Amino acid sequence: MWVRWSNVVLSAWLVVAPFILGYDMPAARANSVTLGMGIFLVALLAEVMPAVRFLNTAMGLWLILAPFLLGYGNKLAPTLNDVTVGILVAALSLVPVKWGAPRAQRGARA
């Protein structure tokens, strides 16, 4: 559960990052905000339908590639942010459901 909520926090950061970090490329702003909203929705949906978490894997990988494919790879702030958040989102989306559950839900003794 905590891994899905970690992606919710990362998605919120993606939505506000262009304004805090001052992205000056429209493609970088649009990509960050759009992916942030998408990751947010998928992370919430993954709480009830765990298989959809793999959509966040794809969006995380897109975040890693987007600066270079959309032409803002020469801008440090959006590139560093997108690649870092993309790696985190993709990695967290691959964490199995049982790993993300509290100990009591995994069947471990408290």
Buried (B, 14 or more C-beta within 10 A) or exposed (E): EEBBBBBBEBBBBBBEBBEEBEBEBEBBBEBBBEBBBBBBBBBBBBBEEBEBBBBBBBBBBBBBEBBEEBEBBEBEBBBEBBBEBBBBBBEBBBBEBEEBBEEEEEEEEE
